[in-house]
């Protein structure tokens, strides 16, 4: 009779119902700050100064949307939300499109120095953002981009492309060569081959890249603090400014922070569905 290994016994124990219940409890505790922020954003300043957000469960009359109405009347916050969208969407789309084109070129096109260029791209992955802040700030100042939304977009695109090219090139390289050759025999050019064959098969990797890039740009504050001014600052900088100016301006900070958090969560779950469907489609094929 073969004795089961220690690893197999541990896996069996860890896959039991008790462990699942424990993980569910941990997940619920993980959601407590989010729930607290939501309920705080639906309470008045007076209620928040008098008691904690958990008193809503015994006094539901505390809930109100006055904080959100006040938030919409705050021009700094609303403008910063628009700026965040204007920064995040182009920075994400450009990184995905350019990274996909470059990844396909490095994976399946022959050109002089291809491997050396790819090694250079991989080397850029280790360059920290902090190293480039001062030189690029000086460059943007010389060309008139400092303090503009375009400058922030270009910075995020520049630092997002190395990871995008690395990720998509490795994914595209796993596509069977026979499939691409069959498409070429049918008369497909490189652009048509990329759009009709490579992009649909690369759905999972592209969805993952879109999630990573969107979350990074939306939640960024370091780059925005350096390269934006009062007219181009995103929501992260606007909330930090509210803290500095008003100290405990919780009636604006709570709904603003919740909106800033819930948007990337919604995008994540939306892209997650596409990611899962792409993985399942690839598995069936």
N, C-alpha and C positions, 0 to 999 in steps of 0.2 A: 504494500500500500504506500503510495507516494505521499510524503508529508508536504503540506502546503507551506510556502515560504512566509516569512514574517511580513513581507510587503503585501502579499495577497490577503493575509488575515487583517492587516490594517485597513486596506482598501474596503474590505467587506464591512468592517466595523464603521468606517467613516461614511459609508453610503446608506446607513440606516436612517430610520425615521427620526430618531432623537437628534441626530446631527442636522437634519433638514429643519427641524423646529428651531434649533439653536441659531442656524443661519438666518431664518426668518426673523427671529427676535433681534439679532444684530442689525439686520437691514432696517427694521422699524426704528431702532435706536439711532441709526445713521440718518434717518429722515427727520428726526426730532428738530434739529436746527432749521431745516427748511420749513417745516410746519410752523415753528415758532416765528420765523420771519414773515410768513404769510399772514398769520394771525395778528402779529404786531402791526403789519401794514394796514390792517383793517380796523385798528383801534385809534381812538383819539389820543392826543398828547396828554390830556388830563388822566385818562385811564392808564396809560403806560407809566406815568409818574407815580400813580397810586398803587398799582399791583402788577404782577407778572402776566404774561400772555396766556398762561394756562387757566386763568380765571374766566376765560371766555366760555369754557365748557359748562360752568355753573351760571354764568351771566351772559348769555348769547346776545342780549340787547346792546352790548358794547360794540358789536360789529357795525362798521360804517365804511362808506367809500369816500368820505370827505378827504382823506389823505391823498387818494388818487386824483380827486378833483383839484386839490391844491397842487399836486405834482404837475398836472397838465397845464396849470397856470404859471408854473415856473419856467420861464423861457430858457434859462441855462440848461435845465435838465432835458427839456424836449429837444432843444437844438443839439445837445450832446447825443441823444438817442439817434437822431437823424445822421449826425456825423459818424456814429458807430456803424450804422448800416452802410453809409457811403464808403467807409474804410474797409469793413469786413468783407462785403460781397465782392468787390473787384479784386481784393487781395486773395481771396479764396479761388475765384474763377480763373484768374491769371495763373496762379500757381498750378492748378489742376490742368489747365489747357497746355501751358508751356511745358510743365513737367511730363505730361503724357507724350507730347511730340518729341521731346528730348529723350525720354525713356525708350520710345520706339526706335529712334535713330540709333541709340547706343546698343540696343538689343539686336536689331536686324538689318541695319544699313552699314555698308562698308565705306569708310572714309579715312583719310590719312590721320594717324595719331589717335584713333578712336579709343583704344585702351588707355593711353596716357591721359587723354581728356577726361575719361571716366574716373581715373585715379585722382585727378585734380578735383573733380566734383566730390568724391568721397572724402578727400582731405578737408574740404570746406565744412564738412559736418562737425568737425571738432573746434571750429572757430567760435568762441563765445560772442554773444551779442554785445556784451559790454565793451569788448575791444574796439568795435567799430563805431560806437556812439559818437565820440568826439571827432574823428576824421570825417565821418559822413555828415555830421552836423555842420562842420566847416565847409564841406563841399556843397551841401544844400544851401548854405548861406551865400556862397559865391554865385550860384546859378538861380537864386531866387525861389527855392523850394522850401526853405525853412519856415516852419509854422503853417504849412499848407497840408491839406488832406492828401494831395498827390504825393508829397514827400513821404508821408507815413505809409502809403500804399506801396511805393517803390521799395522802402526799407523792408517791409514784411515780405514782399515778393522775392527780394534778393536773398533773404535769409530762409525763406521757405522752399526755394527751388532745389538746393542740394539734397534735402531729404526726399522731396518729391521725385526727383530724377532717380535717386538711388532705389527708392521703393518700387516705382513703376518699371524701371529697367529690369530689375530682378524678377518682377511678376511677368512682364511681357516675354522675358527670355524662356519661360516655362511653356509658352505656347508651342504646340507641335510644329516643326518646320514643314511637315508634309501639308498641313492645312494652309499655310501661307503660300507654298509653292503651287498648290492646286488653285488658289485664288489668282495667282499670277498667270497661270496657264489659261484661265478663263478671261484674261485681258484686263485684270484689275491693276491700276497703277498704285503707287505708294500711298497717295492720299486716300484713294478709295479703299485700299486694303486696310489702312489705319482706321478709317471711319466705319467700315462695314464689318470688319473681322476683329481687329485688335481691341477697339473700344468696347464693344459688347462683351467680349470675353474678359476684359479688364475691369468690369463693373465692381467686383468686390474690393479690389485695391483702390480704385478711384473713389469709391464711397468712403473707404477708411481714410484716405488722404484728405478728402473734403471735410470729414469730421475733425481730424486733427488740426487742420489749418484754420477752420472756422473757430474752433474753441480757443486756439492760441491767440488769434488776432482779436476776437471779441473780448477776451479776458485780459488782454495785455494792458499794462499801465506804465511799465518802464519806458518803452519806446514812445508812447503817447506823451508822457511827461516831458521828454526831451525835445520832441519834434513838433508838438502842437502848441498853439496859442489859444487865447480865449475864444476865438471864433471857429476853431477846428478841433477842439478837444472832444474825445469820446466820453461815454458814460462813466467809465472807471475814473477818469481824471475829474469829471464834474462832481461825482460823489465825494471824492477826496477833497475837493475844494469846498464843498458844503460842510464837511467836518471841520476843516480849518477855519472857515469863516464864522460858523454858527455853533460850533462845539457840540451841542446835543440836539441838533435839528432833526430829531428822529421822525417827525411827521413827514419829512421829505426823504430822508435817507432810507427808511424802511421800505416804502413802495418802490423807490428807485432801485434799491438793491435787489428786491424781489424780481422786478422786471428784467434787470440786468442778468439775473441768474436763470429765469425761466425760459428766456429766448434760446440760449444755447442748448438747454435741456430739450426743448421742443425740436430743434434742428437735429440733435443727436438721435432722438427716437425716430424721427422721420427718415433719416439716412440709415438707421439701423435696420429698418424694415427692408429697404432696398438692398442692404448688405447681405442680410440673411437670404433673401430671395435669389440674389446673385450667386451666393455660395451653393444653394440647393440646385440652381439651374446648372451650374458648373459640375456638380456632383453627378447629376443625371446624365449630362452629356458624356 
